[in-house]
Amino acid sequence: MAYRKYKLALLLRVAILFLALLALAIAVSFLDFKNDLPIAVVVIVPIVSIILLSVTRLYKFAIRRFYEMDDFFESVKYRDFSRWFSEKSGPQDIRELHKGFNKVNETFKRINKEKETQHLYLQKILELVDTGIVAYNTESRRVLWINDSFKKILDIPSLKSIDFIKDRKPKMYADIFESNHVKGNTISIDRANSKLKVLISSSLFNIEEDTFKLIVLQNIDDTLNENEAQAWKKLLSVMTHEIMNSIAPISSLAETLQEKIKLSIENSEEQPLEINDLELSIESIRKRSEGLMKFAKTYRGLNKITTLNASKVKVGELFENISNLLRPSLDDKNVELYFKLNTSSLQIEIDSYLIEQVLINLILNALDAVKTIESPKIIIHAKKDINGQVTIKVVDNGMGIPDEIADKIFIPFFSTKKNGSGIGLPLCKQIMLLHKGKIQVNTIEGQGTAISLVF
């Protein structure tokens, strides 16, 4: 409505100017300035006055909106959204324009208020979390933002520039600020009276033309201690159980032998010592002792893998080696083995010897799971997702893993097999952890199991 009125007013002023110019042209054409100069002056002067007045009014009418807009844009330029433009005085079109300006200012004020609220809310959350966070300019080294948890982890009172740490704690500076931790790493931080284990990750981001680095520290010392205590508890429980299973019969047999020998010495005629019984008892003790020694060697084997000899390996070649090794035994048992790759050029950086060991272990477990199935098959396929993560999955159509033991399969020495050592899957998990990967199990009892190696 306001725009329509403005357009009509503009057209009216242009029409008046046009008519005045037309009248001037007609007057100049018909008037005789030589003979009737007074009459010509009387006619021409009002027309010229009307033209000048029309031009002036038209100019002011056209330009006043630009003045108002310049004024408004100046306010926006300096973020002065508190200004109020009058909606009750002045021409109608200007009042409507002011109303639009005020609405824009109100919108900006609301947006700024929401942003400020979100900023305060986020800042409060980041202040309350236990995770240490710092963001700093990579060029000027000035700290953009830091929370109390970061200062607490580093044991510093405040931080305006990261050069403060560089000058006082160069090793800490090198570990935290100079190294890249895009994937996340675990480091130790030396503090006044202790060492602290932290998980660190970092990323770069840009604000306009400046580059900033965001570093996140998470104290995992307590979590590691708790997990370590739980792991020791589980391990000691299993070891105690296994050792007691061997020692109890040995102790019982030794006690029985001692009684028999004692009775034989006291009364050799009535209680003669049977050599066969003695031999059988000693043989039993020997076998149980060997079992205990085997248990100790098995534990030592589980514990000795600590380093990797990693290199780029084609997954297709890895599959071919495993196929050549296991195909004969699988054919003997009429088990079909399939290898699938989403791309033949897929490569992965691994210790090929250890990962072969993992895959062989998983395939043998799958072979055991499908032994009672009519059409047994095992599928191994590898793929790379859009994030660059490689997954090798071993799938069988066996009986699956019962729910009651699914959580125990990675506990050392736990086995459902009659002669199983119980270190196969724990060893696989340890090897995957050394590769900074993970092993995942999906199983449906009665339908099959899929074990994924995620790198």
PAMAR-74183 format. One record per residue (C-alpha): residue in three letters; x, y, z. Coordinates in steps of 0.1 Angstrom, whole numbers, plus 5000, padded with zeros to 4 digits. Example, Ala and Ser with C-alpha at 12.3 -4.5 7.8 and 13.67 -1.06 7.14 Angstrom:
# PAMAR-74183
ala512349555078;ser513749895071;
//
This chain:
# PAMAR-74183
met500050005000;ala502850255010;tyr504750164978;arg501650224957;lys501150574973;tyr504750654968;lys504550554931;leu501350764926;ala502951064943;leu506051034921;leu503951004889;leu501951304899;arg505051524904;val506551404871;ala503151474854;ile503051834868;leu506651894857;phe505851754823;leu502751974819;ala504752274831;leu507452214805;leu504752154778;ala503052484788;leu506452664786;ala507052524751;ile503552634739;ala504052974755;val507453024738;ser505952914705;phe502853144705;leu503953454725;asp505553764707;phe508353864729;lys509254164708;asn505854334707;asp504154194738;leu507054154762;pro505054244794;ile502453984785;ala505153724777;val506853794810;val503553764829;val502953424813;ile506453284813;val507553374848;pro504753174866;ile505352874843;val509152884850;ser508452924887;ile506152624886;ile508852424867;leu511552524892;leu509252444921;ser508352104905;val511952014899;thr512852104935;arg509951914950;leu510651614927;tyr514251614937;lys513551634974;phe510751374971;ala513151134953;ile516151194975;arg514651195009;arg514250815008;phe517950785001;tyr518751015030;glu516650795053;met518250475039;asp521750625043;asp520950705079;phe519650345084;phe522650185068;glu524950395089;ser523250255120;val523649905107;lys527249965098;tyr528050055134;arg525649785148;asp523450045164;phe520249845164;ser518850035194;arg517850335172;trp514150395168;phe512750565136;ser509650775141;glu506450605127;lys504050895135;ser505651205120;gly506551285084;pro505051185051;gln503250855049;asp505750685027;ile508650785050;arg506650655080;glu506150325063;leu509850315055;his510650385092;lys508350105102;gly510349865079;phe513649995094;asn512349935129;lys511249585121;val514749515107;asn516349655139;glu514049445160;thr514949135140;phe518749205144;lys518249275181;arg516448945185;ile519048755166;asn521848915186;lys520048825218;glu519548465207;lys523248445197;glu524348595230;thr522148355249;gln523448055229;his527048185234;leu526548215272;tyr524747875273;leu527547705254;gln530247885274;lys528547775306;ile528447415294;leu532047415283;glu533047565317;leu531247285335;val532546985316;asp535646795328;thr537146805293;gly539847075288;ile539347295257;val541447575242;ala541347765209;tyr544147985198;asn545348185167;thr548047975150;glu549848295138;ser549648535167;arg549648245193;arg547048445212;val544348235231;leu540848295217;trp539048085244;ile540047855272;asn538047675299;asp538947615335;ser539347235330;phe542147295305;lys543947515330;lys543447255357;ile544746975336;leu547947175327;asp548147305363;ile548347675352;pro546547975366;ser545748145333;leu546748145297;lys546748445273;ser549248315248;ile550547965243;asp554148105243;phe553648115281;ile553747735282;lys556547725255;asp558847935278;arg558047745310;lys557247385300;pro558847315265;lys558146945266;met554446995275;tyr554347255247;ala555847015221;asp553446735231;ile550246945231;phe550747235207;glu553347135182;ser552146775175;asn549146705154;his546446495171;val543746475144;lys542846105151;gly543346145189;asn546246015209;thr547145945245;ile549946145261;ser551446185296;ile551546535311;asp554146615338;arg552646815366;ala554146945398;asn553946625418;ser552446375394;lys551946245359;leu548646255342;lys547346045313;val545146245289;leu543446175256;ile544246465232;ser542746555198;ser543046875177;ser541647035146;leu542047355126;phe539347595116;asn539147935099;ile537348255110;glu537548505081;glu541248515072;asp542648385105;thr543448015112;phe542747885147;lys543547555163;leu541247375187;ile542747135212;val540746905235;leu542146725265;gln540346455285;asn541746325317;ile541645945314;asp543945865343;asp541045765367;thr539245575339;leu542445385330;asn543145295366;glu539545175371;asn539644975338;glu543044835347;ala541744735381;gln538744565366;ala540944395340;trp543244265367;lys540244155388;lys538843955358;leu542343815349;leu543143715385;ser539743555388;val540343345356;met543943265366;thr542943165401;his540142945388;glu542542775363;ile545342735387;met543142605415;asn541642355390;ser545242215386;ile546542255421;ala543542105439;pro543841755423;ile547641775427;ser547341865464;ser544641595470;leu546741325452;ala549941425471;glu548041405504;thr546641065495;leu550140945486;gln551541085517;glu548940895538;lys549640565519;ile553340595523;lys553040675560;leu550740375566;ser553040155546;ile556040265566;glu554240215599;asn552739875589;ser554239745557;glu552639395561;glu549039505566;gln549339815544;pro551739725516;leu552440005491;glu551039935457;ile553640035431;asn550940065404;asp548840305426;leu551940505433;glu552840515396;leu549340615386;ser549240895412;ile552641035402;glu551541015365;ser548341215373;ile550441475392;arg552841495362;lys549941555338;arg548341815359;ser551641985364;glu552141985326;gly548642135322;leu549642415346;met552842475327;lys550842485294;phe548542745310;ala551542955320;lys553042935285;thr549643025270;tyr549443335292;arg552943435282;gly552043395245;leu549043625250;asn551143885268;lys554243905244;ile552744085214;thr553444455221;thr554844605188;leu553844615151;asn555744575119;ala553244775098;ser553344835061;lys550944895032;val549244565022;lys546744494994;val543744325010;gly543344104979;glu546843954985;leu546043905021;phe542943715012;glu544843504987;asn547443405012;ile544743295037;ser542743115010;asn545842914999;leu546542825035;leu543042715046;arg541342605014;pro542442235016;ser541042185052;leu537842375043;asp537342155012;asp537841845033;lys534941955055;asn532842075025;val532742425038;glu532442695011;leu534743005016;tyr534043324997;phe536143644996;lys534543974985;leu536144304978;asn534444634969;thr537544734950;ser540544524940;ser543044804948;leu542044834984;gln545044875007;ile545544895044;glu548444965067;ile548844665090;asp551144405104;ser550244145078;tyr551543855099;leu549443945129;ile546244025109;glu546643695090;gln546843535125;val543643715135;leu541743615103;ile542843255105;asn541643235141;leu538243385132;ile537843155102;leu538742845123;asn536142965149;ala533643005121;leu534542655108;asp533842515142;ala530542705143;val529242565110;lys530242195115;thr526642095122;ile525042305094;glu523842135061;ser525142395037;pro528042555056;lys529642875043;ile531943145054;ile532143485038;ile535043735042;his534544075027;ala536344405029;lys535144755022;lys536245115027;asp533645375037;ile533445745028;asn535445835059;gly538345615048;gln537645345075;val538344995063;thr536244705076;ile537044335072;lys534144115081;val534043735087;val530443605084;asp529243245090;asn525843085089;gly526542875120;met524642845153;gly525543185166;ile526843275201;pro524443225230;asp523543545248;glu524743425282;ile528343385269;ala528443665243;asp529943915268;lys532643665279;ile534243565246;phe537043825249;ile538043725285;pro541443545285;phe541243165290;phe537443165286;ser536442885261;thr533442675253;lys535542425234;lys536642105252;asn540342155244;gly540242525238;ser542942755253;gly540643055256;ile543243305242;gly542243315205;leu539743605206;pro541543795234;leu544643775213;cys542643905183;lys541444195203;gln544844275216;ile546244275180;met543444505168;leu544044745197;leu547744765187;his546444865152;lys544245135169;gly541344945156;lys538444755171;ile536744415168;gln532944405168;val530644105172;asn527144075158;thr525443735164;ile521943595163;glu521643255180;gly520642995155;gln521343215124;gly525043295124;thr527843535135;ala529543835119;ile532843955134;ser534144285120;leu537744415121;val537544795119;phe540644985111;
//
